[in-house]
Amino acid sequence: MTATPAPTDLLLRDLQERPWAAYAACRRADPDLFFPGPEGTPDAAVRICRGCPVLAECRDWALGTKVRYGVWGAMTERERRRTLRKSA
């Protein structure tokens, strides 16, 4: 049986994959804002993203890895899907 990594291990792994995330405006925001669900609105998350110093890096990462859920780089799931279809 494999043990679940400690939260600090997950954070370190995340920062190795996405070092720019250490500078993200969302790093101290409520994660629920970025995953609003079917009844929620992404507006607050998009506002946070638009003022972020690593917005381009985040958006490029989300598009490049085809992240399916949440607001990333000021783009909703639908906006990312549309962008990926146009570039295909």
Buried (B, 14 or more C-beta within 10 A) or exposed (E): EEEEEEEEEEEEEEEEEBEBBEEBBBEEBEEEBBBBEEEEEBEBBBEBBEEBEBBEBBBBBBBEEEBEEBBBBBBBBEBBEEBEEEEE
